[in-house]
Amino acid sequence: MKSNKVTFADIAAYTGFSKTTISRYFNDPDSLTLENQQKIADALVALDYKENKVGRILASGKTEFVGIIIPNLYLHYYSEMLNQILATYEKYGYKFLVFAGNARADVERKYIEELLAYNIEGLITLSGTIPSKELAAYNVPVVGIEREDKYISSVNTDNYMGGVQAASLLKKSDCDILIHVNSDIPDDVPAAGRIKGFVDVCEENALPYELILTHLGDTFEENRERISALVDQFEEKYPGKKKGVFMPNDTHANVFLNILFQRYGKLPETYQIIGFDNSPISREAVIPLSTVGQQISVIANEAMDILSSQMAERKKRRPEPLKEPVHKIIPPILIRRETTA
């Protein structure tokens, strides 16, 4: 009976169950005993059943789609995180619909409405544009990554530890001045921990430091212009001093490194550079960059693990509401390369 067109009637005849029972196996498996589920599963293998996904979606309303909202694909961290989330398909079996929000709340709300129209079963968001309280009100499981997360589940790097690691490495490199460049990040956003960790190390060890909180732009051209101006500022303010520069991410650290290389033909001895992320650009830079490594593949898998658990719960006959959001913190890994001593 092996065929790619095996029907519910064929499965019912093979197992002795009714077609209604077979339908329940696909659309409401929790309503069957484990023994009966196993009998039907064995029959599917024996009959070489090929599932009609469209028919299943129409029958159950479950699409196995997960939405992803990502700020942009310019920063290498976001593109690598997206790559790792997509790679979870083989483990969890969910397909993904992806939108880039570009920090516009009106656009992201339209994207979410579009995703909900496709009956997504869950949402992963790396964008912090829409408050978590609003996201929670959409009534689908939501997991945030590196964003404000009071009302939704989340997976984040231990950013404070990362800031401590970066500042400690620059301290060991015997820098005369430690400099951290970052955005002016609200306290409820995880990345603010990088700033606090950096500042705490500097103040506890009485290290001279400068904190520069500024927006570096959203495109390569804007990054290059604004980071080049920072290099001019450092050269004028700290001539001849050994400057330990902690950039907010590997993309910006690489731009900083390239500007120095274009000016001097090398990384001057007066600069030590460390980024954050361990995205591919840190390994592929003209000189491999030291970085505080976020465990991107671990974060992606943890996010899908939390989300799939919540989506599976909703498929039960008597789902238990999530009592409170689940938050997981992943430790960073300091990676020393050639831009620090």
GIUR-V124133 format. One record per backbone hydrogen bond with DSSP energy under -0.5 kcal/mol. CO is the residue of the C=O (numbers start at 0). NH is the residue of the N-H. Records with the same first field share a line. If there is no record, write none. Layout:
CO->NH + NH
This chain:
2->5
6->10
7->11
8->12
9->13
10->14
11->15
17->21
18->22
19->23
20->24
21->25
22->26
23->27
27->30
28->31
32->36
33->37
34->38
35->39
36->40
37->41
38->42
39->43
40->44
41->45
42->46
43->47 + 48
44->47
46->2
48->50
50->52
51->55
52->56
53->57
54->58
55->59
56->60
60->62
63->94
64->120 + 121
65->96
66->123
67->69 + 98
68->125 + 126
69->100
70->101
74->77 + 78
75->79
76->80
77->81
78->82
79->83
80->84
81->85
82->86
84->87
85->88
86->89
87->90 + 91 + 92
88->92
94->65
96->67
98->69 + 100
100->103
102->104
103->107
104->108
105->109
106->110
107->111
108->112
109->113
110->114
111->115
112->116
113->117
114->117 + 119
115->118
118->62
120->140
121->66
122->142
123->68
124->144
130->134
131->135
132->136
134->137
135->138
140->122
141->152
142->124
143->154
152->143
153->327
154->145
155->329
156->158
157->161
158->162
159->163
160->164
161->165
162->166
163->167
164->168
165->169
166->170
167->171
168->172
169->174
170->173
176->243
177->209
178->245
179->211
181->213
182->184
185->188
188->191
189->192
190->193 + 194
191->195
192->196
193->197
194->198
195->199
196->200
197->201
198->202
199->203
200->204
201->206
202->205
207->177
209->179 + 211
210->212
211->181 + 213
213->215
218->222
219->223
220->224
221->225
222->226
223->227
224->228
225->229
226->230
227->231
228->232
229->233
230->234
231->235
232->236
233->237
237->240
240->242
241->175 + 176 + 243
242->244 + 271
243->178 + 245
244->246 + 273
245->180
248->252
249->253
250->254
251->255
252->256
253->257
254->258
255->259
256->260
257->261
258->262
259->263 + 265
260->264
265->267
267->270
269->242
271->244
272->289
273->246
274->291
275->249
276->293
278->281 + 282
279->282 + 283
280->284
281->288
287->337 + 338
289->274
290->292 + 334
291->276 + 293
292->332
293->295
294->298
295->299
296->300
297->301
298->302
299->303
300->304
301->305
302->306
303->307
304->308
305->309
306->310
307->311
308->312
309->313
310->314
311->314
312->315
315->318
318->320
325->153
327->155
329->157
332->292
333->335
334->290 + 336
336->339
338->272
